[in-house]
Every structure is written in structure tokens, then in C-alpha cells.
Amino acid sequence: MEQRDSERVPPTLGIGLIGYAFMGAAHSQGWRTVGRAFDLPLRPVLA
């Protein structure tokens, strides 16, 4: 069975963060929610 374009899961992009406290939390929150603001060809995943 073939999937439609709207049903396909885009390939992932592993994201690694270096940091802690406020900056680590701010950037990890940004990467977790970036798909809500932008139409990305890859799905970012925190590694």
C-alpha cells in the first residue's frame, strides 16, 4: 500500500546540544517546537 505525501514521515535530523541551565533549556525548547513555525524538509530529533 502506497502512502500519500501528507502521510509520510520526513527523514530525521539528530540534534545534539551542549549546554545546561537556561541556555540549554531555551535551545532544546526551540528545537522541539521549530516544526510549528517552519515547514522543514527534515524532522529534528534531540539526540
C-alpha positions as CSV (number, residue, x, y, z in Angstrom):
1,M,0.0,0.0,0.0
2,E,1.4,3.4,-1.0
3,Q,1.4,6.3,1.3
4,R,0.3,9.8,0.3
5,D,2.7,12.7,0.7
6,S,0.8,14.1,3.6
7,E,1.1,10.8,5.5
8,R,4.8,10.3,5.0
9,V,7.1,10.9,7.9
10,P,10.1,13.1,6.8
11,P,13.6,11.8,7.5
12,T,15.1,12.8,10.8
13,L,18.0,15.1,11.7
14,G,19.7,14.3,15.0
15,I,20.4,17.4,17.1
16,G,22.9,17.4,19.9
17,L,23.1,20.2,22.4
18,I,26.0,21.3,24.6
19,G,24.9,23.4,27.5
20,Y,22.8,23.4,30.6
21,A,20.5,25.6,32.8
22,F,18.8,28.4,31.0
23,M,20.6,28.3,27.6
24,G,20.3,24.5,27.3
25,A,16.6,24.7,28.2
26,A,15.9,27.5,25.8
27,H,17.6,25.9,22.8
28,S,16.1,22.5,23.4
29,Q,12.7,24.0,23.6
30,G,13.4,25.9,20.4
31,W,14.4,22.7,18.6
32,R,11.4,20.7,19.9
33,T,8.9,23.4,18.7
34,V,10.6,24.6,15.4
35,G,8.2,22.5,13.3
36,R,5.3,24.6,14.5
37,A,6.8,27.8,13.0
38,F,8.6,26.5,9.9
39,D,7.9,23.9,7.2
40,L,11.0,21.8,7.4
41,P,12.2,19.1,5.0
42,L,13.7,17.1,7.9
43,R,12.2,16.3,11.3
44,P,14.6,17.5,14.1
45,V,15.1,15.0,16.9
46,L,17.1,15.7,20.1
47,A,19.8,13.0,20.3
